[in-house]
Amino acid sequence: AAPSGAASCEDFAEFQEFLRVMRTIDDRIVHELNTTIPTASFVGKIDASQTCKELYQSLMDAHTSRERIIKNCIAQTSSVVKTLREEREKAQDNIALLKQLRKEQTKV
């Protein structure tokens, strides 16, 4: 399941960690499948079809959340890059501004 907090796009390492946490269901898919599909002794006790549907929905929800967060951060960072480019046009000799622009471009 996805963490409840919002992803911060400012700190790239923090953003990567947030995505890593959100990937937990994908990283544990073999375990999830093994616990979802009943063994022969539990076939009558567990509705495998419903359990598989729930697992599938969890995967789709996680993928949708990650995609939304990634696209949001790309949009935010692209906006910052656009603003920095405009500022850079006005102050071509500002080295600190150039460094910030390059840092944001690398993030995108």
C-alpha positions in Angstrom: 0.0 0.0 0.0 1.1 3.6 -0.6 2.2 5.8 2.2 -0.3 8.4 3.3 2.0 11.4 3.1 2.5 13.5 0.0 5.7 13.2 -2.0 8.1 16.1 -1.8 9.7 17.0 -5.1 12.2 19.3 -3.6 14.6 16.7 -2.2 15.4 14.1 -4.8 16.8 11.6 -2.4 13.6 11.9 -0.3 11.5 11.5 -3.4 13.4 8.3 -4.4 12.8 6.9 -0.9 9.1 7.7 -1.1 8.9 5.8 -4.4 10.8 2.9 -3.0 8.3 2.6 -0.2 5.5 2.8 -2.7 7.0 -0.1 -4.6 6.7 -2.5 -1.7 3.8 -4.3 -3.2 5.6 -4.8 -6.5 8.8 -5.9 -4.8 6.9 -8.5 -2.7 4.7 -9.8 -5.6 5.9 -13.4 -5.3 5.1 -13.4 -1.6 1.7 -11.8 -2.3 0.9 -14.4 -5.0 1.9 -17.2 -2.7 -0.3 -16.0 0.1 -3.2 -15.1 -2.3 -3.5 -18.4 -4.2 -4.7 -21.1 -1.8 -3.0 -24.4 -1.5 -5.1 -27.6 -2.1 -5.9 -27.8 1.6 -7.4 -24.3 1.7 -9.2 -24.2 -1.7 -12.7 -24.5 -0.1 -11.9 -21.9 2.6 -10.7 -19.0 0.5 -12.3 -17.4 -2.5 -9.2 -17.3 -4.8 -11.0 -15.3 -7.5 -12.0 -12.5 -5.1 -8.5 -12.5 -3.4 -6.8 -12.2 -6.8 -9.1 -9.4 -7.8 -8.2 -7.5 -4.6 -4.5 -8.1 -5.2 -4.9 -6.8 -8.7 -6.8 -3.7 -7.5 -4.0 -3.0 -5.0 -1.4 -3.3 -7.7 -3.4 -1.0 -10.0 -4.0 1.6 -7.2 -0.2 1.6 -6.3 0.8 2.0 -10.0 -1.7 4.8 -10.5 -0.6 6.6 -7.4 3.1 6.4 -8.4 2.4 7.5 -11.9 0.4 10.5 -10.6 3.2 11.5 -8.1 5.9 11.1 -10.7 4.0 13.2 -13.3 3.3 15.8 -10.7 6.9 16.1 -9.7 8.0 16.3 -13.4 5.5 19.1 -14.0 6.6 21.0 -10.8 10.3 20.7 -11.6 9.7 21.6 -15.3 8.0 24.7 -14.1 10.9 25.6 -11.9 13.3 25.0 -14.9 11.2 27.3 -17.1 11.3 30.0 -14.5 15.1 29.6 -14.0 15.6 29.8 -17.8 13.7 33.0 -17.9 15.7 34.4 -15.0 18.9 33.2 -16.7 18.1 35.1 -19.9 17.9 38.3 -17.8 21.1 37.6 -15.8 23.5 35.7 -18.1 26.5 36.2 -15.8 24.8 34.8 -12.6 26.8 31.5 -12.0 24.7 30.5 -9.0 21.5 30.8 -11.1 23.2 28.6 -13.8 24.1 26.0 -11.2 20.5 26.0 -9.9 19.2 25.6 -13.4 21.5 22.7 -14.1 20.5 21.0 -10.9 16.8 21.3 -11.7 17.3 20.1 -15.2 19.1 17.0 -13.9 16.2 16.4 -11.6 13.7 16.4 -14.5 
